[in-house]
Amino acid sequence: MPTPWRREGYQLPSYYRHEFRSADAANDVQRRERAIREYYCSQGHEQDDPDDDLVRDFTENQLRYELDIIHRWGSRSWLKIRNKGVIQSCVEWVQGPETDGFRRLVQDHEGGLTTEALVIQHSDRFANGVVTRAAQRVLAHAHGFPHELVELARGL
């Protein structure tokens, strides 16, 4: 029987995190991409396409984020994704208050892993108000984001 953490036919999330980390260390692109796709399929919203660039990028960011913090803080993000899908979840995170996760990533100069970064990189997929909010947040915390992303936010 599937649980909130495991869908029938898929491994537990920890398996995909391990596969991703191992493939990343070995620079095995095919194995890493397979881990990203299967991880999303095991955790994500059924109507999202795991081959969609936004969904793929979100999943890779989420994997990197989880590998960095899950041992300290845990993650409930996948429950939201499973219920609402990537786009609606991104909209809600960007329009909501800054989260502890956002602040930690910016403080660690890992702003490129935030939902705001994804919204800016895939701005054509989101409403103008959502993109504007993401850009404002990136510009307000520019020190924690890659220079290219800050420049992209300035141009929106």
Phi and psi in radians as a Rosetta constraint file:
Dihedral C 1 N 2 CA 2 C 2 CIRCULARHARMONIC -1.147 0.35
Dihedral N 2 CA 2 C 2 N 3 CIRCULARHARMONIC 2.566 0.35
Dihedral C 2 N 3 CA 3 C 3 CIRCULARHARMONIC -2.015 0.35
Dihedral N 3 CA 3 C 3 N 4 CIRCULARHARMONIC 3.034 0.35
Dihedral C 3 N 4 CA 4 C 4 CIRCULARHARMONIC -1.044 0.35
Dihedral N 4 CA 4 C 4 N 5 CIRCULARHARMONIC -0.309 0.35
Dihedral C 4 N 5 CA 5 C 5 CIRCULARHARMONIC -1.884 0.35
Dihedral N 5 CA 5 C 5 N 6 CIRCULARHARMONIC -0.006 0.35
Dihedral C 5 N 6 CA 6 C 6 CIRCULARHARMONIC -2.652 0.35
Dihedral N 6 CA 6 C 6 N 7 CIRCULARHARMONIC 2.209 0.35
Dihedral C 6 N 7 CA 7 C 7 CIRCULARHARMONIC -1.674 0.35
Dihedral N 7 CA 7 C 7 N 8 CIRCULARHARMONIC 2.607 0.35
Dihedral C 7 N 8 CA 8 C 8 CIRCULARHARMONIC -1.016 0.35
Dihedral N 8 CA 8 C 8 N 9 CIRCULARHARMONIC 2.333 0.35
Dihedral C 8 N 9 CA 9 C 9 CIRCULARHARMONIC 1.574 0.35
Dihedral N 9 CA 9 C 9 N 10 CIRCULARHARMONIC -0.030 0.35
Dihedral C 9 N 10 CA 10 C 10 CIRCULARHARMONIC -2.186 0.35
Dihedral N 10 CA 10 C 10 N 11 CIRCULARHARMONIC 2.771 0.35
Dihedral C 10 N 11 CA 11 C 11 CIRCULARHARMONIC -1.373 0.35
Dihedral N 11 CA 11 C 11 N 12 CIRCULARHARMONIC 2.996 0.35
Dihedral C 11 N 12 CA 12 C 12 CIRCULARHARMONIC -1.199 0.35
Dihedral N 12 CA 12 C 12 N 13 CIRCULARHARMONIC 2.697 0.35
Dihedral C 12 N 13 CA 13 C 13 CIRCULARHARMONIC -0.947 0.35
Dihedral N 13 CA 13 C 13 N 14 CIRCULARHARMONIC -0.620 0.35
Dihedral C 13 N 14 CA 14 C 14 CIRCULARHARMONIC -1.056 0.35
Dihedral N 14 CA 14 C 14 N 15 CIRCULARHARMONIC -0.572 0.35
Dihedral C 14 N 15 CA 15 C 15 CIRCULARHARMONIC -1.087 0.35
Dihedral N 15 CA 15 C 15 N 16 CIRCULARHARMONIC -0.809 0.35
Dihedral C 15 N 16 CA 16 C 16 CIRCULARHARMONIC -1.224 0.35
Dihedral N 16 CA 16 C 16 N 17 CIRCULARHARMONIC -0.615 0.35
Dihedral C 16 N 17 CA 17 C 17 CIRCULARHARMONIC -1.086 0.35
Dihedral N 17 CA 17 C 17 N 18 CIRCULARHARMONIC -0.736 0.35
Dihedral C 17 N 18 CA 18 C 18 CIRCULARHARMONIC -1.123 0.35
Dihedral N 18 CA 18 C 18 N 19 CIRCULARHARMONIC -0.792 0.35
Dihedral C 18 N 19 CA 19 C 19 CIRCULARHARMONIC -1.060 0.35
Dihedral N 19 CA 19 C 19 N 20 CIRCULARHARMONIC -0.758 0.35
Dihedral C 19 N 20 CA 20 C 20 CIRCULARHARMONIC -1.096 0.35
Dihedral N 20 CA 20 C 20 N 21 CIRCULARHARMONIC -0.844 0.35
Dihedral C 20 N 21 CA 21 C 21 CIRCULARHARMONIC -1.059 0.35
Dihedral N 21 CA 21 C 21 N 22 CIRCULARHARMONIC -0.774 0.35
Dihedral C 21 N 22 CA 22 C 22 CIRCULARHARMONIC -1.143 0.35
Dihedral N 22 CA 22 C 22 N 23 CIRCULARHARMONIC -0.773 0.35
Dihedral C 22 N 23 CA 23 C 23 CIRCULARHARMONIC -1.149 0.35
Dihedral N 23 CA 23 C 23 N 24 CIRCULARHARMONIC -0.687 0.35
Dihedral C 23 N 24 CA 24 C 24 CIRCULARHARMONIC -1.096 0.35
Dihedral N 24 CA 24 C 24 N 25 CIRCULARHARMONIC -0.781 0.35
Dihedral C 24 N 25 CA 25 C 25 CIRCULARHARMONIC -1.123 0.35
Dihedral N 25 CA 25 C 25 N 26 CIRCULARHARMONIC -0.613 0.35
Dihedral C 25 N 26 CA 26 C 26 CIRCULARHARMONIC -1.532 0.35
Dihedral N 26 CA 26 C 26 N 27 CIRCULARHARMONIC -0.017 0.35
Dihedral C 26 N 27 CA 27 C 27 CIRCULARHARMONIC 0.969 0.35
Dihedral N 27 CA 27 C 27 N 28 CIRCULARHARMONIC 0.667 0.35
Dihedral C 27 N 28 CA 28 C 28 CIRCULARHARMONIC -1.645 0.35
Dihedral N 28 CA 28 C 28 N 29 CIRCULARHARMONIC 1.624 0.35
Dihedral C 28 N 29 CA 29 C 29 CIRCULARHARMONIC -1.088 0.35
Dihedral N 29 CA 29 C 29 N 30 CIRCULARHARMONIC -0.778 0.35
Dihedral C 29 N 30 CA 30 C 30 CIRCULARHARMONIC -1.104 0.35
Dihedral N 30 CA 30 C 30 N 31 CIRCULARHARMONIC -0.765 0.35
Dihedral C 30 N 31 CA 31 C 31 CIRCULARHARMONIC -1.158 0.35
Dihedral N 31 CA 31 C 31 N 32 CIRCULARHARMONIC -0.679 0.35
Dihedral C 31 N 32 CA 32 C 32 CIRCULARHARMONIC -1.125 0.35
Dihedral N 32 CA 32 C 32 N 33 CIRCULARHARMONIC -0.798 0.35
Dihedral C 32 N 33 CA 33 C 33 CIRCULARHARMONIC -1.098 0.35
Dihedral N 33 CA 33 C 33 N 34 CIRCULARHARMONIC -0.680 0.35
Dihedral C 33 N 34 CA 34 C 34 CIRCULARHARMONIC -1.106 0.35
Dihedral N 34 CA 34 C 34 N 35 CIRCULARHARMONIC -0.737 0.35
Dihedral C 34 N 35 CA 35 C 35 CIRCULARHARMONIC -1.115 0.35
Dihedral N 35 CA 35 C 35 N 36 CIRCULARHARMONIC -0.713 0.35
Dihedral C 35 N 36 CA 36 C 36 CIRCULARHARMONIC -1.089 0.35
Dihedral N 36 CA 36 C 36 N 37 CIRCULARHARMONIC -0.845 0.35
Dihedral C 36 N 37 CA 37 C 37 CIRCULARHARMONIC -1.124 0.35
Dihedral N 37 CA 37 C 37 N 38 CIRCULARHARMONIC -0.817 0.35
Dihedral C 37 N 38 CA 38 C 38 CIRCULARHARMONIC -1.205 0.35
Dihedral N 38 CA 38 C 38 N 39 CIRCULARHARMONIC -0.585 0.35
Dihedral C 38 N 39 CA 39 C 39 CIRCULARHARMONIC -1.078 0.35
Dihedral N 39 CA 39 C 39 N 40 CIRCULARHARMONIC -0.795 0.35
Dihedral C 39 N 40 CA 40 C 40 CIRCULARHARMONIC -1.093 0.35
Dihedral N 40 CA 40 C 40 N 41 CIRCULARHARMONIC -0.787 0.35
Dihedral C 40 N 41 CA 41 C 41 CIRCULARHARMONIC -1.040 0.35
Dihedral N 41 CA 41 C 41 N 42 CIRCULARHARMONIC -0.575 0.35
Dihedral C 41 N 42 CA 42 C 42 CIRCULARHARMONIC -1.375 0.35
Dihedral N 42 CA 42 C 42 N 43 CIRCULARHARMONIC -0.387 0.35
Dihedral C 42 N 43 CA 43 C 43 CIRCULARHARMONIC -2.118 0.35
Dihedral N 43 CA 43 C 43 N 44 CIRCULARHARMONIC -0.428 0.35
Dihedral C 43 N 44 CA 44 C 44 CIRCULARHARMONIC -1.461 0.35
Dihedral N 44 CA 44 C 44 N 45 CIRCULARHARMONIC -3.113 0.35
Dihedral C 44 N 45 CA 45 C 45 CIRCULARHARMONIC -1.290 0.35
Dihedral N 45 CA 45 C 45 N 46 CIRCULARHARMONIC 2.381 0.35
Dihedral C 45 N 46 CA 46 C 46 CIRCULARHARMONIC -1.126 0.35
Dihedral N 46 CA 46 C 46 N 47 CIRCULARHARMONIC -0.422 0.35
Dihedral C 46 N 47 CA 47 C 47 CIRCULARHARMONIC -1.555 0.35
Dihedral N 47 CA 47 C 47 N 48 CIRCULARHARMONIC -0.191 0.35
Dihedral C 47 N 48 CA 48 C 48 CIRCULARHARMONIC -1.348 0.35
Dihedral N 48 CA 48 C 48 N 49 CIRCULARHARMONIC 2.511 0.35
Dihedral C 48 N 49 CA 49 C 49 CIRCULARHARMONIC -1.604 0.35
Dihedral N 49 CA 49 C 49 N 50 CIRCULARHARMONIC 1.994 0.35
Dihedral C 49 N 50 CA 50 C 50 CIRCULARHARMONIC -1.122 0.35
Dihedral N 50 CA 50 C 50 N 51 CIRCULARHARMONIC -0.217 0.35
Dihedral C 50 N 51 CA 51 C 51 CIRCULARHARMONIC -1.634 0.35
Dihedral N 51 CA 51 C 51 N 52 CIRCULARHARMONIC -0.062 0.35
Dihedral C 51 N 52 CA 52 C 52 CIRCULARHARMONIC -1.187 0.35
Dihedral N 52 CA 52 C 52 N 53 CIRCULARHARMONIC 2.362 0.35
Dihedral C 52 N 53 CA 53 C 53 CIRCULARHARMONIC -0.998 0.35
Dihedral N 53 CA 53 C 53 N 54 CIRCULARHARMONIC -0.731 0.35
Dihedral C 53 N 54 CA 54 C 54 CIRCULARHARMONIC -1.128 0.35
Dihedral N 54 CA 54 C 54 N 55 CIRCULARHARMONIC -0.802 0.35
Dihedral C 54 N 55 CA 55 C 55 CIRCULARHARMONIC -1.097 0.35
Dihedral N 55 CA 55 C 55 N 56 CIRCULARHARMONIC -0.749 0.35
Dihedral C 55 N 56 CA 56 C 56 CIRCULARHARMONIC -1.096 0.35
Dihedral N 56 CA 56 C 56 N 57 CIRCULARHARMONIC -0.808 0.35
Dihedral C 56 N 57 CA 57 C 57 CIRCULARHARMONIC -1.130 0.35
Dihedral N 57 CA 57 C 57 N 58 CIRCULARHARMONIC -0.716 0.35
Dihedral C 57 N 58 CA 58 C 58 CIRCULARHARMONIC -1.034 0.35
Dihedral N 58 CA 58 C 58 N 59 CIRCULARHARMONIC -0.796 0.35
Dihedral C 58 N 59 CA 59 C 59 CIRCULARHARMONIC -1.109 0.35
Dihedral N 59 CA 59 C 59 N 60 CIRCULARHARMONIC -0.741 0.35
Dihedral C 59 N 60 CA 60 C 60 CIRCULARHARMONIC -1.105 0.35
Dihedral N 60 CA 60 C 60 N 61 CIRCULARHARMONIC -0.774 0.35
Dihedral C 60 N 61 CA 61 C 61 CIRCULARHARMONIC -1.065 0.35
Dihedral N 61 CA 61 C 61 N 62 CIRCULARHARMONIC -0.741 0.35
Dihedral C 61 N 62 CA 62 C 62 CIRCULARHARMONIC -1.122 0.35
Dihedral N 62 CA 62 C 62 N 63 CIRCULARHARMONIC -0.716 0.35
Dihedral C 62 N 63 CA 63 C 63 CIRCULARHARMONIC -1.068 0.35
Dihedral N 63 CA 63 C 63 N 64 CIRCULARHARMONIC -0.823 0.35
Dihedral C 63 N 64 CA 64 C 64 CIRCULARHARMONIC -1.085 0.35
Dihedral N 64 CA 64 C 64 N 65 CIRCULARHARMONIC -0.735 0.35
Dihedral C 64 N 65 CA 65 C 65 CIRCULARHARMONIC -1.083 0.35
Dihedral N 65 CA 65 C 65 N 66 CIRCULARHARMONIC -0.838 0.35
Dihedral C 65 N 66 CA 66 C 66 CIRCULARHARMONIC -1.114 0.35
Dihedral N 66 CA 66 C 66 N 67 CIRCULARHARMONIC -0.697 0.35
Dihedral C 66 N 67 CA 67 C 67 CIRCULARHARMONIC -1.085 0.35
Dihedral N 67 CA 67 C 67 N 68 CIRCULARHARMONIC -0.550 0.35
Dihedral C 67 N 68 CA 68 C 68 CIRCULARHARMONIC -1.371 0.35
Dihedral N 68 CA 68 C 68 N 69 CIRCULARHARMONIC -0.705 0.35
Dihedral C 68 N 69 CA 69 C 69 CIRCULARHARMONIC -2.058 0.35
Dihedral N 69 CA 69 C 69 N 70 CIRCULARHARMONIC -0.218 0.35
Dihedral C 69 N 70 CA 70 C 70 CIRCULARHARMONIC -1.071 0.35
Dihedral N 70 CA 70 C 70 N 71 CIRCULARHARMONIC -0.564 0.35
Dihedral C 70 N 71 CA 71 C 71 CIRCULARHARMONIC -1.193 0.35
Dihedral N 71 CA 71 C 71 N 72 CIRCULARHARMONIC -0.355 0.35
Dihedral C 71 N 72 CA 72 C 72 CIRCULARHARMONIC -1.737 0.35
Dihedral N 72 CA 72 C 72 N 73 CIRCULARHARMONIC -0.708 0.35
Dihedral C 72 N 73 CA 73 C 73 CIRCULARHARMONIC -2.137 0.35
Dihedral N 73 CA 73 C 73 N 74 CIRCULARHARMONIC -0.377 0.35
Dihedral C 73 N 74 CA 74 C 74 CIRCULARHARMONIC 1.364 0.35
Dihedral N 74 CA 74 C 74 N 75 CIRCULARHARMONIC 3.062 0.35
Dihedral C 74 N 75 CA 75 C 75 CIRCULARHARMONIC -2.622 0.35
Dihedral N 75 CA 75 C 75 N 76 CIRCULARHARMONIC 2.278 0.35
Dihedral C 75 N 76 CA 76 C 76 CIRCULARHARMONIC -1.902 0.35
Dihedral N 76 CA 76 C 76 N 77 CIRCULARHARMONIC 0.100 0.35
Dihedral C 76 N 77 CA 77 C 77 CIRCULARHARMONIC -0.988 0.35
Dihedral N 77 CA 77 C 77 N 78 CIRCULARHARMONIC -0.687 0.35
Dihedral C 77 N 78 CA 78 C 78 CIRCULARHARMONIC -1.165 0.35
Dihedral N 78 CA 78 C 78 N 79 CIRCULARHARMONIC -0.500 0.35
Dihedral C 78 N 79 CA 79 C 79 CIRCULARHARMONIC -1.123 0.35
Dihedral N 79 CA 79 C 79 N 80 CIRCULARHARMONIC -0.721 0.35
Dihedral C 79 N 80 CA 80 C 80 CIRCULARHARMONIC -1.141 0.35
Dihedral N 80 CA 80 C 80 N 81 CIRCULARHARMONIC -0.785 0.35
Dihedral C 80 N 81 CA 81 C 81 CIRCULARHARMONIC -1.061 0.35
Dihedral N 81 CA 81 C 81 N 82 CIRCULARHARMONIC -0.767 0.35
Dihedral C 81 N 82 CA 82 C 82 CIRCULARHARMONIC -1.078 0.35
Dihedral N 82 CA 82 C 82 N 83 CIRCULARHARMONIC -0.636 0.35
Dihedral C 82 N 83 CA 83 C 83 CIRCULARHARMONIC -1.428 0.35
Dihedral N 83 CA 83 C 83 N 84 CIRCULARHARMONIC -0.583 0.35
Dihedral C 83 N 84 CA 84 C 84 CIRCULARHARMONIC -2.101 0.35
Dihedral N 84 CA 84 C 84 N 85 CIRCULARHARMONIC -0.281 0.35
Dihedral C 84 N 85 CA 85 C 85 CIRCULARHARMONIC 1.526 0.35
Dihedral N 85 CA 85 C 85 N 86 CIRCULARHARMONIC 2.890 0.35
Dihedral C 85 N 86 CA 86 C 86 CIRCULARHARMONIC -1.128 0.35
Dihedral N 86 CA 86 C 86 N 87 CIRCULARHARMONIC -0.867 0.35
Dihedral C 86 N 87 CA 87 C 87 CIRCULARHARMONIC -1.093 0.35
Dihedral N 87 CA 87 C 87 N 88 CIRCULARHARMONIC -0.897 0.35
Dihedral C 87 N 88 CA 88 C 88 CIRCULARHARMONIC -1.106 0.35
Dihedral N 88 CA 88 C 88 N 89 CIRCULARHARMONIC -0.654 0.35
Dihedral C 88 N 89 CA 89 C 89 CIRCULARHARMONIC -1.133 0.35
Dihedral N 89 CA 89 C 89 N 90 CIRCULARHARMONIC -0.750 0.35
Dihedral C 89 N 90 CA 90 C 90 CIRCULARHARMONIC -1.054 0.35
Dihedral N 90 CA 90 C 90 N 91 CIRCULARHARMONIC -0.767 0.35
Dihedral C 90 N 91 CA 91 C 91 CIRCULARHARMONIC -1.009 0.35
Dihedral N 91 CA 91 C 91 N 92 CIRCULARHARMONIC -0.843 0.35
Dihedral C 91 N 92 CA 92 C 92 CIRCULARHARMONIC -1.156 0.35
Dihedral N 92 CA 92 C 92 N 93 CIRCULARHARMONIC -0.681 0.35
Dihedral C 92 N 93 CA 93 C 93 CIRCULARHARMONIC -1.171 0.35
Dihedral N 93 CA 93 C 93 N 94 CIRCULARHARMONIC -0.733 0.35
Dihedral C 93 N 94 CA 94 C 94 CIRCULARHARMONIC -1.212 0.35
Dihedral N 94 CA 94 C 94 N 95 CIRCULARHARMONIC -0.684 0.35
Dihedral C 94 N 95 CA 95 C 95 CIRCULARHARMONIC -1.383 0.35
Dihedral N 95 CA 95 C 95 N 96 CIRCULARHARMONIC -0.276 0.35
Dihedral C 95 N 96 CA 96 C 96 CIRCULARHARMONIC -1.462 0.35
Dihedral N 96 CA 96 C 96 N 97 CIRCULARHARMONIC -3.105 0.35
Dihedral C 96 N 97 CA 97 C 97 CIRCULARHARMONIC -1.217 0.35
Dihedral N 97 CA 97 C 97 N 98 CIRCULARHARMONIC 2.770 0.35
Dihedral C 97 N 98 CA 98 C 98 CIRCULARHARMONIC -1.038 0.35
Dihedral N 98 CA 98 C 98 N 99 CIRCULARHARMONIC 2.390 0.35
Dihedral C 98 N 99 CA 99 C 99 CIRCULARHARMONIC -1.676 0.35
Dihedral N 99 CA 99 C 99 N 100 CIRCULARHARMONIC 2.888 0.35
Dihedral C 99 N 100 CA 100 C 100 CIRCULARHARMONIC -1.050 0.35
Dihedral N 100 CA 100 C 100 N 101 CIRCULARHARMONIC -0.676 0.35
Dihedral C 100 N 101 CA 101 C 101 CIRCULARHARMONIC -1.082 0.35
Dihedral N 101 CA 101 C 101 N 102 CIRCULARHARMONIC -0.742 0.35
Dihedral C 101 N 102 CA 102 C 102 CIRCULARHARMONIC -1.052 0.35
Dihedral N 102 CA 102 C 102 N 103 CIRCULARHARMONIC -0.855 0.35
Dihedral C 102 N 103 CA 103 C 103 CIRCULARHARMONIC -1.089 0.35
Dihedral N 103 CA 103 C 103 N 104 CIRCULARHARMONIC -0.690 0.35
Dihedral C 103 N 104 CA 104 C 104 CIRCULARHARMONIC -1.126 0.35
Dihedral N 104 CA 104 C 104 N 105 CIRCULARHARMONIC -0.779 0.35
Dihedral C 104 N 105 CA 105 C 105 CIRCULARHARMONIC -1.104 0.35
Dihedral N 105 CA 105 C 105 N 106 CIRCULARHARMONIC -0.767 0.35
Dihedral C 105 N 106 CA 106 C 106 CIRCULARHARMONIC -1.122 0.35
Dihedral N 106 CA 106 C 106 N 107 CIRCULARHARMONIC -0.768 0.35
Dihedral C 106 N 107 CA 107 C 107 CIRCULARHARMONIC -1.045 0.35
Dihedral N 107 CA 107 C 107 N 108 CIRCULARHARMONIC -0.622 0.35
Dihedral C 107 N 108 CA 108 C 108 CIRCULARHARMONIC -1.533 0.35
Dihedral N 108 CA 108 C 108 N 109 CIRCULARHARMONIC 0.169 0.35
Dihedral C 108 N 109 CA 109 C 109 CIRCULARHARMONIC 1.033 0.35
Dihedral N 109 CA 109 C 109 N 110 CIRCULARHARMONIC 0.650 0.35
Dihedral C 109 N 110 CA 110 C 110 CIRCULARHARMONIC -2.035 0.35
Dihedral N 110 CA 110 C 110 N 111 CIRCULARHARMONIC 0.569 0.35
Dihedral C 110 N 111 CA 111 C 111 CIRCULARHARMONIC -1.025 0.35
Dihedral N 111 CA 111 C 111 N 112 CIRCULARHARMONIC -0.381 0.35
Dihedral C 111 N 112 CA 112 C 112 CIRCULARHARMONIC -1.134 0.35
Dihedral N 112 CA 112 C 112 N 113 CIRCULARHARMONIC -0.218 0.35
Dihedral C 112 N 113 CA 113 C 113 CIRCULARHARMONIC -1.657 0.35
Dihedral N 113 CA 113 C 113 N 114 CIRCULARHARMONIC 0.027 0.35
Dihedral C 113 N 114 CA 114 C 114 CIRCULARHARMONIC -1.430 0.35
Dihedral N 114 CA 114 C 114 N 115 CIRCULARHARMONIC 2.825 0.35
Dihedral C 114 N 115 CA 115 C 115 CIRCULARHARMONIC -1.106 0.35
Dihedral N 115 CA 115 C 115 N 116 CIRCULARHARMONIC -0.618 0.35
Dihedral C 115 N 116 CA 116 C 116 CIRCULARHARMONIC -1.030 0.35
Dihedral N 116 CA 116 C 116 N 117 CIRCULARHARMONIC -0.720 0.35
Dihedral C 116 N 117 CA 117 C 117 CIRCULARHARMONIC -1.079 0.35
Dihedral N 117 CA 117 C 117 N 118 CIRCULARHARMONIC -0.753 0.35
Dihedral C 117 N 118 CA 118 C 118 CIRCULARHARMONIC -1.094 0.35
Dihedral N 118 CA 118 C 118 N 119 CIRCULARHARMONIC -0.740 0.35
Dihedral C 118 N 119 CA 119 C 119 CIRCULARHARMONIC -1.085 0.35
Dihedral N 119 CA 119 C 119 N 120 CIRCULARHARMONIC -0.708 0.35
Dihedral C 119 N 120 CA 120 C 120 CIRCULARHARMONIC -1.194 0.35
Dihedral N 120 CA 120 C 120 N 121 CIRCULARHARMONIC -0.737 0.35
Dihedral C 120 N 121 CA 121 C 121 CIRCULARHARMONIC -1.171 0.35
Dihedral N 121 CA 121 C 121 N 122 CIRCULARHARMONIC -0.476 0.35
Dihedral C 121 N 122 CA 122 C 122 CIRCULARHARMONIC -2.087 0.35
Dihedral N 122 CA 122 C 122 N 123 CIRCULARHARMONIC 0.729 0.35
Dihedral C 122 N 123 CA 123 C 123 CIRCULARHARMONIC -1.033 0.35
Dihedral N 123 CA 123 C 123 N 124 CIRCULARHARMONIC -0.437 0.35
Dihedral C 123 N 124 CA 124 C 124 CIRCULARHARMONIC -1.219 0.35
Dihedral N 124 CA 124 C 124 N 125 CIRCULARHARMONIC -0.182 0.35
Dihedral C 124 N 125 CA 125 C 125 CIRCULARHARMONIC -1.699 0.35
Dihedral N 125 CA 125 C 125 N 126 CIRCULARHARMONIC -0.091 0.35
Dihedral C 125 N 126 CA 126 C 126 CIRCULARHARMONIC -2.185 0.35
Dihedral N 126 CA 126 C 126 N 127 CIRCULARHARMONIC 2.715 0.35
Dihedral C 126 N 127 CA 127 C 127 CIRCULARHARMONIC -1.115 0.35
Dihedral N 127 CA 127 C 127 N 128 CIRCULARHARMONIC 2.655 0.35
Dihedral C 127 N 128 CA 128 C 128 CIRCULARHARMONIC -0.965 0.35
Dihedral N 128 CA 128 C 128 N 129 CIRCULARHARMONIC -0.705 0.35
Dihedral C 128 N 129 CA 129 C 129 CIRCULARHARMONIC -1.093 0.35
Dihedral N 129 CA 129 C 129 N 130 CIRCULARHARMONIC -0.647 0.35
Dihedral C 129 N 130 CA 130 C 130 CIRCULARHARMONIC -1.212 0.35
Dihedral N 130 CA 130 C 130 N 131 CIRCULARHARMONIC -0.754 0.35
Dihedral C 130 N 131 CA 131 C 131 CIRCULARHARMONIC -1.123 0.35
Dihedral N 131 CA 131 C 131 N 132 CIRCULARHARMONIC -0.753 0.35
Dihedral C 131 N 132 CA 132 C 132 CIRCULARHARMONIC -1.065 0.35
Dihedral N 132 CA 132 C 132 N 133 CIRCULARHARMONIC -0.767 0.35
Dihedral C 132 N 133 CA 133 C 133 CIRCULARHARMONIC -1.097 0.35
Dihedral N 133 CA 133 C 133 N 134 CIRCULARHARMONIC -0.750 0.35
Dihedral C 133 N 134 CA 134 C 134 CIRCULARHARMONIC -1.097 0.35
Dihedral N 134 CA 134 C 134 N 135 CIRCULARHARMONIC -0.768 0.35
Dihedral C 134 N 135 CA 135 C 135 CIRCULARHARMONIC -1.113 0.35
Dihedral N 135 CA 135 C 135 N 136 CIRCULARHARMONIC -0.720 0.35
Dihedral C 135 N 136 CA 136 C 136 CIRCULARHARMONIC -1.058 0.35
Dihedral N 136 CA 136 C 136 N 137 CIRCULARHARMONIC -0.739 0.35
Dihedral C 136 N 137 CA 137 C 137 CIRCULARHARMONIC -1.174 0.35
Dihedral N 137 CA 137 C 137 N 138 CIRCULARHARMONIC -0.723 0.35
Dihedral C 137 N 138 CA 138 C 138 CIRCULARHARMONIC -1.098 0.35
Dihedral N 138 CA 138 C 138 N 139 CIRCULARHARMONIC -0.795 0.35
Dihedral C 138 N 139 CA 139 C 139 CIRCULARHARMONIC -1.164 0.35
Dihedral N 139 CA 139 C 139 N 140 CIRCULARHARMONIC -0.573 0.35
Dihedral C 139 N 140 CA 140 C 140 CIRCULARHARMONIC -1.226 0.35
Dihedral N 140 CA 140 C 140 N 141 CIRCULARHARMONIC -0.384 0.35
Dihedral C 140 N 141 CA 141 C 141 CIRCULARHARMONIC -2.191 0.35
Dihedral N 141 CA 141 C 141 N 142 CIRCULARHARMONIC 0.624 0.35
Dihedral C 141 N 142 CA 142 C 142 CIRCULARHARMONIC -0.936 0.35
Dihedral N 142 CA 142 C 142 N 143 CIRCULARHARMONIC -0.547 0.35
Dihedral C 142 N 143 CA 143 C 143 CIRCULARHARMONIC -1.047 0.35
Dihedral N 143 CA 143 C 143 N 144 CIRCULARHARMONIC -0.404 0.35
Dihedral C 143 N 144 CA 144 C 144 CIRCULARHARMONIC -1.744 0.35
Dihedral N 144 CA 144 C 144 N 145 CIRCULARHARMONIC 0.087 0.35
Dihedral C 144 N 145 CA 145 C 145 CIRCULARHARMONIC -2.049 0.35
Dihedral N 145 CA 145 C 145 N 146 CIRCULARHARMONIC 2.674 0.35
Dihedral C 145 N 146 CA 146 C 146 CIRCULARHARMONIC -1.045 0.35
Dihedral N 146 CA 146 C 146 N 147 CIRCULARHARMONIC 2.501 0.35
Dihedral C 146 N 147 CA 147 C 147 CIRCULARHARMONIC -0.942 0.35
Dihedral N 147 CA 147 C 147 N 148 CIRCULARHARMONIC -0.753 0.35
Dihedral C 147 N 148 CA 148 C 148 CIRCULARHARMONIC -1.058 0.35
Dihedral N 148 CA 148 C 148 N 149 CIRCULARHARMONIC -0.651 0.35
Dihedral C 148 N 149 CA 149 C 149 CIRCULARHARMONIC -1.243 0.35
Dihedral N 149 CA 149 C 149 N 150 CIRCULARHARMONIC -0.679 0.35
Dihedral C 149 N 150 CA 150 C 150 CIRCULARHARMONIC -1.077 0.35
Dihedral N 150 CA 150 C 150 N 151 CIRCULARHARMONIC -0.763 0.35
Dihedral C 150 N 151 CA 151 C 151 CIRCULARHARMONIC -1.118 0.35
Dihedral N 151 CA 151 C 151 N 152 CIRCULARHARMONIC -0.695 0.35
Dihedral C 151 N 152 CA 152 C 152 CIRCULARHARMONIC -1.106 0.35
Dihedral N 152 CA 152 C 152 N 153 CIRCULARHARMONIC -0.737 0.35
Dihedral C 152 N 153 CA 153 C 153 CIRCULARHARMONIC -1.108 0.35
Dihedral N 153 CA 153 C 153 N 154 CIRCULARHARMONIC -0.664 0.35
Dihedral C 153 N 154 CA 154 C 154 CIRCULARHARMONIC -1.119 0.35
Dihedral N 154 CA 154 C 154 N 155 CIRCULARHARMONIC -0.556 0.35
Dihedral C 154 N 155 CA 155 C 155 CIRCULARHARMONIC -1.424 0.35
Dihedral N 155 CA 155 C 155 N 156 CIRCULARHARMONIC -0.091 0.35
